[in-house]
């Protein structure tokens, strides 16, 4: 696919020179991914497109998308132009996906997965003193690479739970020099991360058999998943209600009844 800001390079003999997209061009990745969400049935391919779109928008040299699995983060998408050119795409992926990140680790991705915060660093090797996260240079050393600027964004589902992390590395200016990530681009990257979360959510539900083919009854796993989601949403609402009503003597609303009614509605009962 030829993105709007790639046109200039194509017209100049394929010489890659990044130009900051205009306001209309800035929404191109969002529109493209939004369309893909309704047509792309392969989750892996869709996530690759989302990471590629975030990288194109920020002119990032590399990008990784982690999926949360229990207490670990699994590499779902790995893209790195420099290493792919030197090692080949297959070897690059093999080298960068061998490890599984533990959530209790103080890595950048691990911290974002646990906190839901966004991290933007001009240089991963120069982290402010006292920060609750750190950067492990082991991968850089193994692959003769140098990580500089980093942008790490959480993937939130509807209940605000972090289900994954999008990490972009080494934003570049018009001349190819590594620079910090532009704060203005962070909103678009965050929007792309949200779309990735939607794609993962849709794929998760698609994997469940919604109804029994004989009885038409909803699958137990699907119903349980929706109950859990509604319970999380209700607990969050109740917490906000208690905070705003801390000086009131009115009793807290019944979460059980609310969850049940929502679950029944969502399943078409």
N, C-alpha and C positions, 0 to 999 in steps of 0.2 A: 504494500500500500504506500502511495506517495502522499506524505503529509504536507500541508500548506507551506511550512517553512523549509521543506526539502526542495521546493520547486526551483529556487535560485541556484542551488547546487547542481541540480539536473541540467539547468540551462547553461551552466558554466563548465561543461565538460565533466560533470560528476565530482568536481573539487568540493569537498565538504568544508563549508564555512558557516558556522552557526549564526543566525540572525534572530534576535529576540522577536517572538511572534507578536502581531498586532492583537488588539482586543478581540476582533472577530476570529482570528486564528487560534487564540488561546482556548476557545471552547471546543475546538475541533476534536481533541482527544476524548472529551466528555461525550460529545455527540456520537462519535464513532463507537465508543464502548457501550453507550446506552442502546444503540441499535444492535450491537453484537449480543447484548444480554438477551434480546428477544429471538435471536436466530442461531447463535453458537451453542451447540449441544455438548461440545467437548470442553470440560472445565479447564484442563491443562492448557489447551490452546488459548482459551479466553484469558486466563491469568497471564500467559506469556504476552498477550496483546496489551493488557493493562500495564504491565511493567514496562514494556517497550514504549507505550504512550507517555508514561510518566518520565521516562528517560529522554524521549525526544523533546518534550516540553521544557525540561530543565537542562538539556544537553549534557546529561550525566553519562559518564564513561561506563558505569556499571550499575546494576540493580539486582536486588534479591527480594523474594517474597517468601516469608516463613509462614507456615500454618501451625497453629497450636494443637498439639495432641497430648492431652493429659498435662503432665508437668514438664513437657519438652516443646521445643520449636523445631519443626522439620523443614528442610529446604524444599520448597515447592517449585520455585523458579529461580534460576541463576543466569544472569547475563553480564558479560564483561568483555567489551570490545578489545581491549589490549591483550588480555590473556587468550581470548579466542583466536586472535590473529597470530599469536606466538605458539600456542599449544594445539590449536584446533578446538572446535566447539565441544566435541565429545570429551576430550581429555580435560578441558577446562571445567565442564560440569562434574566430571568424576572427582577431580581434585577438591572442588569447592563444596561438594555435597556429602563428603564422607563423614562429617561430624554431625551430631545432634546436640543442639543447645539446651542445657537445663535451665528452667525458669528461675531457679534460685541463684543462678550465676549473675554477676554484676556486669554482664556484657551490655552493649547498647540496646540490642534487640530484646534481650531478656528484661531489661529495665522498662522499656516501652510496653512490653507485653504485660508486665505486672502493674504498672502505674497508669497506663493509658495516655501518658504524656508524649508530646512531640519533642524530639531532640534534633537540634541543628547545630553542627560544629564546623567552624572554618577549617580546623585541623584536628583530626582524630587523635593525634599524638600530643596535643596540647589541650588537656581537659582541665577546667577550673578546679582548683583545690577544694576538697570537701564534697565533690559531686558524688552522688550515690551510684554511679556507674563508671565503667572504665573501658578502655580499648585494648584488646589482646592482639599484639602484632604478629602472633605465630603464623597466621595464614599468609600475611604479607611476606614474611621471611621465607616460608616454604616455597612460595610462588614468585619470588623476586618482584614483588609488586609494592606500590606505595599508595596507601589510602590517605587522602587529605581531607577534603570537605565531605561531610556526611549529613544526610537528612533521613531521619527514622520516624515513621508515622504508623500509628496503630490502626488496625482494621476492627471496627466496632460492629457488632450485630445489632438487632433491634432493641435488645435488652441492655445495650451499652457494654456488653462483655467483649473483651478483646479476643478475637478468634485468629488473629494473625498479625504480622508486621511487614510493612514495606520499607525497605532500606535502599536509598540511592547513594551512590558514591562518586565523588569527583565531578562536580559541575564544572563546565568549561565556558570561557568567554568566546567572543567572536574569533579570536585567534588561536583557540585551542588550549589556552592557559587555564590551569585549574584555579577556580575561584570559589568563594562561599556560595551557598545556595541563596538565590534571591528570595527575600521574605515574601514578595508578592506571588511567587510561584508556589509557595507552600500551600495556599488555599486550594489550588487546582490539584496538587498532588494528594491532598487530603480528600478531595472529592473523588479522585480516581481510586484511592484506598477504600472509600465507602462503596464504590461500585464493585470492587473486588469482593467486599464482604457480602454484597447482595448476590453475586455470582456463586459464592461458596454456599451461602444459605439456600439458594435455589437448587444447587446440585445435591446438597444434603437431603432436602425434601424429595428430590427426584429419585434418590436412591431408595427411599422408603416406598413400599407398596401402599398407596393411600387407602385403597378399598379392597376387601376380599372379592375376588371375581364371582363368587357364587352368591354370597349374601348381600354384597354391597355395603357391608359394615366397614367403618374406618379401621385401619391397621392399628394395633395396640401401641406399637412403637411411635407411630405418627401422633396419636392422641397424647401419649406421654410427653413427647417433645413439646407439643403445644401447651400442655398443662404447665410444664417447667418454665416455658417462656413467659406465660401469663403470670405465674407465681413471682418471677423475678420483677416483672413490671409492676405488679401490685405492691410488693414489698418496697420498691423504690418510691412509689406514690405515697404509701403509708408513712414512709420515713419523712418525706417532704411535708406531709400533712401534720405530723407530730411536731416538726420543727416550727412550722408556722403557727401552730396552735398550742405552743408550750405553756402559754399563760391562761389557756381556756380549760374549763372543766368538762367540756364535751368529750364523750368517749370516742375512741378510735373506731373507724369504719371496719366492718367485718371483711377481712381479706379472703376468707374461705368462700363466702358467697360470691364475691366479686370474681375470683378466679374461676369458679365453676361456671358462672354465667358467661364470662368471656370465652372459656373453652368450648362451651356448648355452641355459642354463636360462631366461633371460628371453624367448627366442624360441621356447620350447617344443620344442627339439630333444632 
